[in-house]
Amino acid sequence: MNDISVQAMRRLSAAGGVEMPAMDLSKPLSEPEKQLVRDAFLEHHILVFRNQKLSKEAQAAFTEQFGELEDHVVRQHDGSKTPQVHTVSNLDADGKPSYKPLTHGNYFWHTDKSYHAKPSLATLLHAIELPTEGGNTQFANTGLAYESLPEERKQAFADLKVVHSWEANRRNTKNKPATEEEKRERPPVTHPLIRTHPETGKKVLYVGIHTSHIVGKSMEESRELLDELADFCAQDEFVYSHEWQPGDLVMWDNRTTMHRAIANYSMNAERRILHRTVIKGDDIPH
């Protein structure tokens, strides 16, 4: 086992993020290593493992040490199901870099799979090909954002429920509309606007591009408040912007963050390719 310790970590921002000690993720972790990852995950929310070279199979094996792999509702361009370890890229249907890739929902603030009845626990991205500069991924700490709300707003939001859906995601991002099959597979779900993290007990704002509306409010009133809160969470003081390095694997807690990719690179000229795995989560108490 590597001689690893908390002292070997490097904090990346006040909003979250930590660079982990050197670890070879292509091999099974020891129990002390796994515990280190779990503890850092809860404390820092975003873990960065440098200099990894993982096959899709190795990434799946590493992910499964921390939970069950999750399937994906989005279909490939040929209509086939998306594999559990799949590619996130800026490529079009012909495999060429494009300002209009097959899907672009990842360029909007969101928390993964909030349209599931049991939203995702964690997401992992592994950098395979990167542009010469740019192509960052930003993370917003929605727990810090909640803590910064005035007390009267916390009280006003305490009992609000929000409808999330895959159909709303497609509509809000102006992507290809959800198919009838996708709608049946992922019908709308309702979650609290203020979510309590199941392990830390801390409260967070649970918003993002997958939201449709607030129960009991009009669509117009709902969108105004939901967009306002998403913008509030995205203030610089709550955000860590990850500048990718070749071989990075980044793992984050969907229960206390939102994230988005940034189109700050030559999308029509350079390839940005990452491999993605997602860990299943648990029910959210209402």
Residue, then its C-alpha position, 0 to 999 in steps of 0.5 A: m500500500n502507498d504511504i498515504s495520509v491526509q497531509a498529502m492532500r492539497r485543497l483546491s478551493a474554499a468552495g470544495g475540491v482536493e487533490m488526492p495523494a498519488m494512488d494507482l486506481s487501476k488496481p483494487l484499493s486497500e481498506p485504508e485507501k478506500q476509507l481515505v477516499r470516503d472521508a475526503f469525499l464527504e469533507h471536500h465533495i470533489l476529489v481529483f486523482r492525477n495521472q491515471k490511465l484507466s481502461k473503461e473496465a478499470q474505471a468501472a471496477f474502481t467506481e464499484q468499490f464505492g457503490e453500484l453502477e447506474d444506467h443512463v436514460v439518454r440514448q446514443h445517436d443510433g438509438s441504442k442504450t448508453p453503456q454504464v461507462h460511456t463517453v462525454s465529448n464535444l463530437d457530432a454524429d460524424g465524430k467531429p469536434s463541434y459547437k453543436p455536439l450530439t448533446h449539450g446538456n452538460y453545459f448547463w448547471h445541474t446535479d446528475k440524475s435529479y430526475h430519478a426517484k433515487p438521484s445519483l450519489a456520485t459521478l466520475l469523469h476520466a480525462i481521455e483527450l483534452p483541448t490545448e486549453g480550456g474545457n473546464t468543469q465547474f462545481a458549485n457548492t450548494g451547501l455553502a449557498y444554502e448557508s449564505l441565505p438569509e434566515e427568512r428565505k430558508q424558512a420560506f423555502a423549507d416546505l417547497k417541493v420541486v418537480h424534476s424530469w428528463e423531459a424538462n431537461r430536454r426542454n430547458t436545454k433545447n436538446k432533442p426532445a425526450t422520446e415516449e420511451e424515455k418519458r416512460e422510463r423516467p417519469p417526473v419525480t418530486h424532491p424538496l427544494i431544500r435537501t438534507h445530505p444523508e451522511t453529513g446532515k447538512k442542508v443544500l439547495y437542490v436545483g438545476i436544469h433538470t427542474s420543471h416547476i415548484v409544486g403549487k406555483s405557476m410555471e412562470e413563478s417557478r422558473e423565476l425562483l429556480d433560475e434565481l437560486a441556480d444563479f445564486c449557487a453559481q456565484d464565484e465564492f461557491v464555485y471551484s473551476h477544475e482545469w483538466q490535466p491529462g489523466d485526471l479522474v474527478m469524483w464528486d458528490n451529487r448530493t451537495t454540488m451542481h456542475r457544468a462544463i465550460a465552452n471556453y475552448s475551440m469546440n469546432a476544432e479540438r476534441r474534449i473526450l472523457h469517460r463517465t461513470v455514475i453511482k446509484g443513490d438513495d431515496i430523498p426523504h420528503 
